[in-house]
Amino acid sequence: MTASEPAAVPEAALDRDCTTLSRHVLQQAMKAFNAPSLLSPEAQDISAIMNRLALAGKLIARRLSRAGLMAGVLGFTGDTNVQGESVKKMDIYANDVFISVFKQSGLVCRLASEEMEKPYYIPENCPIGRYTLLYDPIDGSSNVDINLNVGSIFSIRQQEGNDLDGSARDLLQNGRKQIAAGYILYGPSTVFVYSLGDGVHMFILDPSLGEFILAAESMQIPAHGPVYSLNEGNFWQWDESLRDYTRYMHRHEGYTARYSGALVGDFHRILLQGGVFIYPGTAKNPDGKLRLLYETAPLAYLAEHANGCASTGTQPLLDFVPTELHQRTPLVIGSVEDVKLVESFIQDRGQRQKPASAVTQSSK
């Protein structure tokens, strides 16, 4: 080696602790269920479910990485889903991946997805578990054809009751009934983020190992951040309170707008850097377009366990009780101070719209 050549850095010096997802989840599950040993059925089940989710993520990431080179992967199917939205081919592929990965696992009794009108029940000739997996197979699928970030969102709940009529009424409970939640972000690297109620943890897929490796543990959303993320193209369809908030952001320094069209990507930025993501209702869709069980509640669970906040604009999102499987909710999520600022505009506008007698009465 000459004097001008940089010294070689041992590869081991560049490696992290190399804690794998499966090892980390098992440790977290033991704490979550107060399990005395690794043999606890609950800890084993949750660990196995997370490993299956990781497998689904790897399969979808592989498909996405080759999407432009394969026939029949990009574009629309020509069908619409239960919400009346056009379905992309990757939506169907990813939904089928989740079903195939869990069908023979013996870990879940049913899977519910925003792409399916009703839950998929594990057939009687397959082993049946005690948990329900709720998921959005491809969040931000409009980004697939232009090679931008997309993601998968998931939530785990325990079945309550027998659900003999297939109505899945036990799922119509608030988000605090979730056992775990997380997402997989597909981008320059494939990222797996999850929480079992004790912090939020991030893993990055090492393609050479085929393993998700711990990158950050017990993540915290900053109390305040510079980013506000919302689709200002809908400005004139919002309630005046959101227009007031947006005007306020335009007039004050220190804020920057970022919006990718993929909820997972925008939330991931806020998890790391702070700020707020807003998807309000509009005149056409008063409850917005995001689904509670498959999108907003799982991310709200992560936000609260990362020292952040999630709201419908008028109440904590995790307290919202749905009346149907595909319930939609407005979403305000991110740093505590930034979420509270948005809520203050909504509440202030609400107070000003009340009759004078009602305002006087509410202040007593």
Buried (B, 14 or more C-beta within 10 A) or exposed (E): EEEEEEEEEEEEEEEEEEBBBBEBBBBBBBEBBEBEEEEBEBBBBBBBBBBBBBBBBBBBBEBBEEBEEEEEBBEEBEEEBBEEBEBBBBBBBBBEBBBEBBBEBBBBBBBBBBBBEEBBBBEEEEEBBBBBBBBBBBBBBBBBBEEBBBBBBBBBBBBEEEBEEEEBEBBBBBBEBBBBBBBBBBBEEBBBBBBBBEBBBBBBBBEEEEBBBBBBBEBBBBEBBBBBBBBBEBEEBBBEBBBBBBEBBEEEEEBEBBBBBBBBBBBBBBBBBBBBBBBBBBEEBEBBBBBBBBBBBBBBBBBBBBBBBBBBBEEBBBEBEBEEBBBBBBBBBBBBBBBBBBBEBBBEBBEEEEEEEEEEEEEE
